[in-house]
Amino acid sequence: MNPEYSQFLRIRHGRERLRLALALALLFAFMAPATVRAEWQVDEARFHISAHKDIACADCHEAVTGAKRHPEPDAVNNAASSAFSLEQCLTCHESVQAALDKTGTHGGQPLQTGKDYTNCVTCHNPHTVMLKSNIPPSFDEKRPVREQCNVCHEGKTALPALSKDDESCMSCHRKATGPAAERLCFSCHYAENKMEELRGRTGVLDEAAVKSATHREVACAECHKKSVEFPHNKQQRVACVQCHVPHGESQAHDAHIGVECESCHLAGVTPRRKVTSDGRGAGISFIVNKEPLLVHNMRPGGGDASCVRCHFAGNTFGAAAAALPAKSILCMGCHAATFTVGDASTFPFLLFFCGAMLVMGMFWLTKTSFGGGGHTQSTASPSGRFTRVLTTVFLDILLQRGLYREDRERWGIHALIFFPFLFRFLWGMTALLASLWMPEQPLPWLLINKNAPLGGLLFDVSGLALLAGLILAARHWLRHPRMASGAVLNLPRRDWAALVLLGGITSAGFVLEGMRIAMTGMPDGAGWSFVGYMLALPLHALITEQSLTGAYVWVWYVHALLTGLTVAYIPFSQLRHIITSPLYMIFNALGKEK
């Protein structure tokens, strides 16, 4: 045996190989060719032009012809049982072994450390490998073979007929779509064909149920990408969102980002909470309830049948005991919400707000001079007025230039209250619009996900800033009390009710965040929401997650009620300046002289 090849084998099997592999891991990460996985499906067109096209299936797969049963249950997960072993290949390719032994070469090239020359299918797919000398120059390997039949001979409408034995093999192993592709899978997984040895080890499918399923026209391998490869264990499904657009916030809510689609859309399953290796919550998966499997029936029960799988008192999923409505238009000041108003926690308050604003707006318009009256009609060009309005919006409305010049302390207090609302509104609107316009992209779901580190951190910081502003506002009012004759230092009317409502909304929001983190098992990423996480620690230690699911509903409605009361109170409070002041400034900018 060639010394270089012997050294190669010693490195491969000894400790020295491990040290070498670690040292060269980064170097070969991008240089090593992708492993050619052995598959049970054969592309018949590519096999027709391969180097092995004239070899019968049984010539390489001798064990299959003599087997008592095929497929063999114990063989599907055992790569060593494959016909594509070194010994099998060397029965025809003796010169390959000779080159390895005598010259330390393979394919005319010196041996390369890190490549496995004892496993041919690492680099060669025996069903598609071609003889380089027989490939016409005009053949393009990037194009489908069936489109290039005339490269080698006169174009044909069909491939040559196979032998009877080979056709018997190809009837299951031919790469195909629809019913032909299912034969390979259903040889084991149909209940009618199921072998007793497999019971309890593989899923059983009912043929009638599969034929009536939503995805009955989709080949198994379209969703189970690795199903035609072996080893065959631990198969993973392709995520539904590869083909289907995710639900928007009004249907999915941010709480369902970590919930697998099948937990709601499949019949005959029970959801369960997934956990990470350290025991933390990691979303909702599902388990199958009965045999045969109904996992291809994507027809959930009507109404709230899917919701009650998770939303019931004392559940272990970390779900609220009741299905809560989507965050509505009232929540847009702080959250990624939806343009919905139909739920009971939104509609009456929004209706009251609109009615009060309409009445007061008519009164204000008769008493003020927006755009006229006390203002001279502007003679500036439209572009000049547009520039002036933009300047007003940016400097006077957003940055509060006038208040800064008048009283910097009040401006600072106002900034601590105003900018958190502005930040949260812009974040939420970006997430909402992105979820509507590009739901297939990760951005909107990253913005909506409450356990995402950046969002969790910034939302807690902005919430603390808001609370600090409210506390400083109360302190400022106490230090500068109003006199009977009017305001001191041109201070606005004290509105303690608005201060209490805003403080209640913010405090309830932090409590909700803590309860959510605790009842969902302290999920990964939740620590970035540091205020909610600190509140969650004692809750998680003292109260069971099942108990929190019921209490969470009540706190959620308290939070929603305070939000609704605040919106309904706006027309009668000092908070109405968030609407009237910007309007006045804009109309004033449009009407005054340049």
C-alpha positions in Angstrom: 0.0 0.0 0.0 1.2 3.5 -0.9 2.8 5.1 2.3 0.9 8.4 1.7 -2.4 6.6 1.5 -1.5 4.6 4.7 -0.7 7.8 6.5 -4.1 9.2 5.3 -5.9 6.2 6.8 -4.0 6.5 10.1 -4.9 10.2 10.3 -8.6 9.4 9.6 -8.9 6.8 12.3 -6.6 8.2 15.0 -6.6 11.0 17.5 -4.3 12.9 15.1 -7.3 13.2 12.7 -9.4 14.9 15.3 -6.7 17.5 16.1 -6.1 18.1 12.4 -9.9 18.4 11.7 -10.1 21.0 14.5 -7.2 23.0 13.1 -8.4 23.0 9.6 -12.2 23.3 10.3 -12.4 27.0 9.2 -10.1 26.4 6.2 -12.2 23.6 4.7 -15.6 25.0 5.8 -16.0 26.8 2.5 -13.7 24.5 0.4 -15.1 21.1 1.0 -17.7 19.8 -1.5 -21.2 19.2 -0.3 -21.9 15.6 0.7 -24.0 13.7 -1.9 -26.8 12.3 0.2 -28.0 8.9 -0.9 -31.7 9.0 -2.0 -34.4 6.5 -2.6 -35.8 8.5 -5.5 -34.0 8.4 -8.9 -34.2 11.1 -11.6 -34.8 8.8 -14.5 -33.7 11.3 -17.2 -30.4 11.9 -15.5 -29.9 8.2 -14.9 -30.5 7.6 -18.6 -27.4 9.6 -19.5 -25.3 8.5 -16.5 -22.3 6.2 -16.6 -24.4 3.5 -15.0 -27.3 3.6 -17.4 -26.8 0.1 -18.7 -26.5 -1.5 -15.3 -29.6 -3.2 -13.9 -30.8 -2.2 -10.5 -30.2 -5.6 -9.0 -26.5 -5.6 -10.1 -25.8 -3.0 -7.3 -28.7 -3.7 -5.1 -28.3 -7.4 -4.7 -29.5 -7.5 -1.1 -32.9 -6.2 -2.2 -33.6 -9.1 -4.6 -32.9 -11.7 -1.9 -34.7 -9.9 0.9 -37.8 -11.4 2.5 -39.4 -7.9 2.6 -38.7 -4.6 1.0 -38.4 -2.0 2.4 -36.6 -3.5 5.3 -37.6 -1.6 8.5 -34.2 -1.8 10.1 -32.4 -0.6 6.9 -34.0 2.7 6.4 -32.0 4.4 9.2 -28.8 2.4 8.6 -26.6 4.0 6.0 -24.1 1.1 6.3 -26.7 -1.2 4.8 -26.6 0.8 1.6 -25.4 -0.7 -1.7 -23.2 2.3 -2.0 -20.4 1.1 0.1 -16.7 1.1 -0.9 -16.7 -2.6 -1.4 -19.7 -2.5 -3.6 -18.2 0.2 -5.8 -14.8 -1.5 -6.0 -16.3 -4.6 -7.6 -16.3 -2.6 -10.8 -13.8 0.2 -10.0 -10.7 -1.7 -9.1 -8.5 0.9 -10.8 -9.6 3.5 -8.3 -8.3 1.4 -5.4 -5.1 0.8 -7.2 -4.5 4.5 -7.8 -5.2 5.2 -4.1 -2.7 2.5 -3.0 0.1 2.9 -5.6 0.2 6.6 -6.5 -1.8 8.3 -3.8 -4.1 9.9 -6.3 -7.8 9.9 -7.1 -9.2 11.1 -10.5 -5.6 12.0 -11.4 -5.3 14.4 -8.5 -3.3 14.0 -5.3 -5.2 13.0 -2.2 -6.4 15.9 -0.1 -6.5 15.8 3.7 -10.0 16.2 5.0 -11.7 14.2 2.2 -13.2 10.8 2.9 -12.0 8.4 0.2 -13.6 5.4 1.8 -17.1 6.6 1.2 -17.7 7.2 -2.5 -21.2 8.8 -2.1 -19.6 11.6 -0.2 -18.8 13.1 -3.7 -20.5 10.8 -6.2 -24.2 10.2 -6.8 -24.2 6.8 -8.5 -27.5 7.5 -10.3 -26.2 10.8 -11.9 -22.5 10.5 -12.3 -21.4 11.0 -15.9 -18.4 10.0 -18.0 -16.7 13.2 -18.8 -15.4 11.8 -22.1 -19.0 11.2 -23.4 -20.5 14.6 -22.6 -21.0 16.6 -25.8 -19.6 20.2 -25.6 -23.1 21.6 -26.1 -24.6 19.8 -23.0 -25.4 22.2 -20.2 -25.5 20.6 -16.8 -27.4 23.6 -15.4 -30.4 22.9 -17.7 -32.9 20.1 -17.2 -31.9 16.9 -19.0 -35.2 16.4 -20.6 -34.8 19.7 -22.5 -31.5 18.5 -24.0 -32.3 15.1 -25.5 -31.3 16.3 -29.0 -27.8 17.1 -27.8 -26.9 13.4 -27.9 -29.4 12.0 -30.5 -32.5 12.9 -32.3 -35.1 14.2 -29.9 -37.6 11.7 -28.4 -40.9 12.1 -26.7 -40.2 9.4 -24.1 -37.2 7.7 -22.5 -36.4 4.1 -23.6 -38.4 1.4 -21.9 -36.8 -0.3 -18.9 -36.6 -4.0 -18.3 -39.4 -5.6 -16.5 -37.3 -5.9 -13.3 -36.0 -2.4 -13.4 -39.5 -1.0 -14.1 -40.7 -2.8 -11.0 -38.1 -1.0 -9.0 -38.6 2.4 -10.7 -42.4 2.2 -10.1 -41.6 3.3 -6.6 -38.2 4.9 -6.9 -38.8 7.1 -9.9 -38.6 10.8 -9.0 -42.2 11.9 -9.7 -45.0 14.1 -8.4 -48.5 13.3 -7.3 -49.7 9.7 -6.7 -46.6 8.1 -8.3 -44.4 9.9 -5.8 -46.5 8.7 -2.9 -46.0 5.0 -3.6 -42.5 5.0 -2.0 -43.8 6.7 1.2 -47.0 4.8 1.5 -45.4 1.4 1.1 -44.6 1.8 4.9 -46.9 4.6 6.1 -50.3 3.5 4.7 -52.3 1.6 7.4 -53.2 -1.1 4.8 -49.5 -1.8 4.0 -48.1 -1.3 7.4 -45.9 -4.0 8.7 -46.4 -5.1 12.3 -42.7 -4.5 13.1 -43.2 -0.8 12.4 -46.2 -0.2 14.6 -45.2 2.3 17.3 -42.1 3.4 15.3 -43.6 5.2 12.4 -46.8 7.1 11.7 -49.8 5.4 10.1 -51.8 7.2 7.5 -55.3 6.4 6.4 -55.5 6.3 2.6 -59.0 7.8 2.3 -58.1 10.6 4.7 -54.9 11.5 2.7 -56.8 11.5 -0.6 -59.3 14.0 0.8 -56.7 16.2 2.6 -56.1 19.8 1.8 -52.6 19.0 0.3 -53.6 15.8 -1.5 -52.1 17.1 -4.8 -48.7 17.9 -3.1 -46.1 15.2 -3.1 -44.8 14.1 0.3 -41.3 15.2 -0.4 -42.5 18.8 -1.0 -43.1 19.2 2.7 -40.8 16.4 4.0 -37.7 17.5 2.1 -35.4 14.8 3.6 -37.9 12.0 3.4 -36.3 10.4 0.3 -32.9 10.4 2.0 -31.5 8.1 4.6 -31.0 7.8 7.5 -34.7 8.3 7.6 -35.2 9.1 11.3 -35.9 12.5 12.8 -37.6 13.9 9.7 -38.4 17.6 9.8 -41.3 19.3 8.0 -40.8 22.4 5.9 -42.4 25.4 7.7 -45.9 26.2 6.4 -44.8 29.8 5.7 -42.6 28.6 2.9 -45.7 28.4 0.8 -48.3 30.3 2.9 -48.3 33.9 4.0 -48.4 34.2 7.8 -51.5 35.6 9.4 -51.6 39.3 10.2 -51.7 40.7 13.8 -55.5 40.7 13.8 -55.5 36.9 13.6 -52.2 35.7 14.9 -51.4 38.3 17.5 -47.9 38.7 18.7 -48.4 35.9 21.2 -48.7 33.3 18.4 -45.4 34.0 16.7 -43.9 30.9 18.4 -46.9 28.7 17.8 -46.6 26.1 15.0 -49.3 26.4 12.4 -50.4 22.8 12.8 -51.3 23.5 16.5 -54.4 25.3 15.2 -54.9 24.0 11.7 -54.7 20.3 12.2 -57.4 17.9 13.3 -56.7 15.3 15.9 -53.7 17.0 17.6 -53.1 18.4 21.1 -50.8 21.5 21.4 -47.9 21.4 23.9 -45.4 23.9 25.0 -41.9 23.5 23.6 -39.0 24.0 25.9 -35.3 24.6 25.4 -32.5 22.4 26.9 -32.5 24.7 30.0 -36.2 24.3 30.6 -37.3 27.7 29.2 -40.4 28.2 27.1 -39.8 28.1 23.3 -43.2 28.2 21.7 -46.1 25.8 21.0 -45.8 22.5 19.1 -48.3 19.7 18.9 -48.6 15.9 19.5 -50.8 13.5 17.6 -53.7 12.1 19.5 -54.7 9.0 17.7 -53.8 6.4 15.1 -54.1 6.5 12.1 -52.6 10.0 12.0 -54.8 12.9 10.9 -51.9 15.3 10.5 -52.8 16.0 6.9 -56.3 17.1 7.5 -55.8 20.9 7.6 -59.4 21.7 8.5 -59.8 23.0 12.1 -63.1 22.9 13.8 -65.5 25.8 13.2 -65.7 28.9 15.4 -63.5 28.8 18.4 -62.8 25.1 18.3 -59.1 25.7 17.6 -58.8 28.4 20.2 -60.0 26.3 23.1 -57.2 23.8 22.5 -55.0 26.3 24.3 -57.2 28.9 25.9 -58.7 27.3 29.0 -58.3 27.8 32.7 -55.2 26.0 34.1 -53.6 25.2 30.8 -49.9 24.3 30.7 -49.2 26.2 27.4 -48.8 29.7 28.9 -51.9 30.8 27.1 -54.5 33.2 28.6 -57.5 31.3 29.9 -59.7 33.2 27.4 -59.1 34.1 23.8 -58.3 37.8 24.0 -59.3 40.1 21.2 -56.6 41.5 18.9 -55.0 44.8 19.9 -57.3 47.4 18.3 -56.8 50.9 17.0 -56.9 52.2 20.5 -53.6 50.4 21.2 -51.7 51.9 18.3 -50.1 54.6 20.5 -47.9 51.9 22.1 -48.2 48.6 20.2 -48.2 47.0 16.8 -52.0 46.8 16.6 -54.7 46.6 13.9 -57.3 48.9 12.4 -60.1 47.0 14.3 -62.8 48.4 16.5 -65.3 45.6 16.9 -64.4 44.3 20.3 -66.2 45.4 23.5 -63.1 46.9 25.0 -62.7 49.3 22.0 -66.0 50.2 20.3 -67.9 52.1 23.1 -64.9 54.2 24.1 -64.0 55.0 20.5 -67.6 55.9 19.7 -67.8 58.2 22.7 -64.4 59.8 21.7 -65.5 60.5 18.1 -68.9 61.9 19.2 -67.3 64.2 21.8 -64.6 65.4 19.4 -67.2 66.1 16.7 -69.3 68.3 19.0 -66.3 70.1 20.4 -64.7 70.4 17.0 -67.7 72.2 15.7 -67.6 74.6 18.7 -63.8 75.2 18.3 -64.1 76.0 14.6 -66.7 78.7 15.3 -64.5 80.3 18.0 -61.1 80.1 16.4 -59.5 81.3 13.1 -57.7 78.3 11.7 -56.4 79.5 8.4 -58.3 82.8 8.3 -59.8 85.5 10.5 -56.8 86.8 12.4 -54.3 85.6 9.8 -53.5 87.2 6.5 -53.9 84.9 3.6 -50.4 83.7 2.6 -49.1 84.8 -0.8 -46.2 82.2 -0.7 -45.9 79.6 -3.4 -47.2 76.1 -2.7 -43.7 74.8 -2.3 -43.0 77.5 0.2 -46.1 76.6 2.2 -45.1 73.0 2.1 -41.6 73.7 3.4 -43.1 75.9 6.1 -45.5 73.1 7.2 -42.7 70.5 7.2 -40.6 72.9 9.4 -43.5 73.4 11.7 -44.2 69.6 12.0 -40.6 68.8 12.7 -39.5 71.7 15.0 -42.7 72.8 16.7 -44.8 69.6 16.8 -42.2 66.9 17.2 -39.3 68.7 18.9 -41.6 71.2 20.7 -39.4 74.2 20.0 -41.8 76.8 21.5 -42.0 74.9 24.8 -38.2 74.5 24.9 -37.8 78.3 24.6 -40.4 79.0 27.2 -39.5 76.5 29.9 -36.8 73.9 29.6 -37.9 72.0 32.7 -41.4 71.6 31.3 -39.9 70.7 27.9 -37.9 67.9 29.6 -40.9 66.5 31.4 -43.0 66.7 28.2 -40.2 65.0 26.3 -40.1 62.1 28.7 -43.9 61.6 28.1 -44.2 62.4 24.5 -41.1 60.7 22.9 -41.9 57.2 24.3 -45.3 57.4 22.8 -43.8 58.6 19.5 -41.2 55.9 19.5 -43.7 53.1 20.2 -46.2 54.4 17.7 -43.6 54.5 14.9 -42.3 51.1 15.9 -45.8 49.6 15.9 -46.9 51.2 12.6 -43.7 50.0 11.0 -44.4 46.5 12.2 -48.1 46.6 11.2 -47.5 48.0 7.7 -44.6 45.5 7.2 -46.8 42.6 8.2 -49.4 43.8 5.7 -47.0 44.5 2.8 -44.3 41.9 3.2 -45.5 39.2 5.7 -43.2 36.7 4.2 -40.2 38.7 5.4 -38.7 38.3 8.9 -38.7 42.0 9.7 -42.4 42.5 10.8 -42.3 39.4 13.0 -39.0 40.5 14.5 -40.6 43.9 15.4 -43.8 42.2 16.8 -42.0 39.5 18.7 -42.0 40.5 22.4 -39.1 38.3 23.2 -36.8 39.8 20.6 -33.9 41.4 22.5 -33.9 44.9 20.9 -37.6 45.4 21.0 -37.9 44.1 24.6 -35.1 46.4 25.8 -36.3 49.6 24.0 -39.9 49.1 25.1 -39.0 48.7 28.7 -36.7 51.8 28.5 -39.4 53.8 26.9 -42.0 52.6 29.5 -39.7 53.7 32.3 -39.1 57.1 30.6 -42.9 57.6 30.4 -43.3 56.8 34.1 -40.4 59.1 35.0 -42.1 61.9 33.0 -45.4 61.3 34.8 -43.8 61.4 38.2 -41.8 64.6 37.4 -45.0 66.2 36.0 -46.7 65.5 39.4 -43.7 66.9 41.2 -43.7 70.0 39.1 -47.3 70.6 39.7 -46.9 70.3 43.4 -43.9 72.7 43.4 -45.9 75.3 41.3 -49.4 75.3 42.7 -52.1 77.2 40.8 -53.5 80.3 42.4 -57.2 81.3 42.6 -56.6 84.1 40.2 -55.1 81.8 37.5 -52.0 80.0 36.5 -48.5 80.9 37.7 -45.8 81.1 35.1 -48.4 80.4 32.4 -48.8 76.8 33.5 -51.7 74.8 32.0 -54.6 73.5 34.0 -53.7 70.6 36.3 -55.1 67.4 34.9 -54.5 64.8 37.6 -57.0 62.4 36.1 -55.0 62.2 32.9 -51.8 61.7 34.9 -53.4 58.8 36.9 -54.9 57.2 33.8 -51.5 57.3 31.9 -49.7 56.0 35.0 -52.2 53.2 35.4 -51.9 52.1 31.7 -48.1 52.0 31.9 -48.0 50.2 35.3 -50.6 47.6 34.1 -48.5 47.1 31.0 -45.4 46.3 33.0 -47.4 43.9 35.2 -48.9 42.2 32.1 -45.4 41.8 30.7 -44.2 40.2 33.9 -47.1 37.8 34.0 -46.7 36.9 30.3 -43.0 36.0 30.9 -43.8 34.0 34.0 -46.7 32.0 32.6 -44.8 31.2 29.3 -41.9 29.6 31.2 -39.4 32.5 31.3 -38.7 32.1 27.5 -35.4 32.9 25.9 -34.9 36.6 25.1 -37.4 37.7 27.8 -34.5 38.9 30.0 -34.0 41.9 27.7 -37.4 43.1 28.9 -35.7 43.7 32.2 -38.5 45.4 34.1 -41.0 42.7 33.1 -38.4 40.0 33.8 -37.8 41.3 37.3 -41.5 41.2 38.0 -41.8 37.7 36.5 -39.2 36.2 38.8 -41.3 36.4 42.0 -44.4 35.5 40.1 -42.7 32.4 38.6 -41.5 31.4 42.0 -44.6 32.0 44.0 -47.5 31.4 41.6 -48.1 28.4 39.3 -48.2 29.1 35.6 -51.7 27.6 35.5 -52.9 30.1 38.0 -51.4 33.0 36.1 -53.3 32.1 32.9 -56.6 33.0 34.6 -55.3 36.2 36.3 -53.7 37.4 33.1 -57.1 37.8 31.5 -58.3 40.1 34.2 -55.2 42.3 34.2 -55.4 42.5 30.4 -58.9 43.8 30.6 -57.9 46.3 33.3 -55.2 47.5 31.0 -57.7 47.7 28.0 -60.3 49.5 30.2 -57.8 52.1 31.3 -56.8 52.7 27.7 -60.4 53.1 26.6 -61.2 55.5 29.5 -58.1 57.6 28.6 -59.2 57.8 24.9 -62.8 58.7 25.9 -61.5 61.4 28.4 -59.2 63.1 25.8 -61.9 65.6 24.5 -62.5 66.9 28.1 -58.9 66.9 29.3 -55.6 68.6 28.8 -54.7 65.6 26.6 -56.8 67.1 23.8 -53.8 69.3 23.0 -52.2 66.3 21.3 -54.8 66.8 18.6 -55.7 70.5 18.7 -52.2 71.9 19.1 -50.7 70.2 16.0 -53.8 71.3 14.0 -53.5 74.9 15.1 -49.8 75.0 14.3 -50.3 73.5 10.8 -53.2 75.9 9.9 -51.2 78.8 11.3 -48.2 77.8 9.1 -50.5 77.6 6.1 -52.1 81.0 6.7 -49.4 83.3 7.9 -47.3 85.5 5.6 -44.0 84.2 4.4 
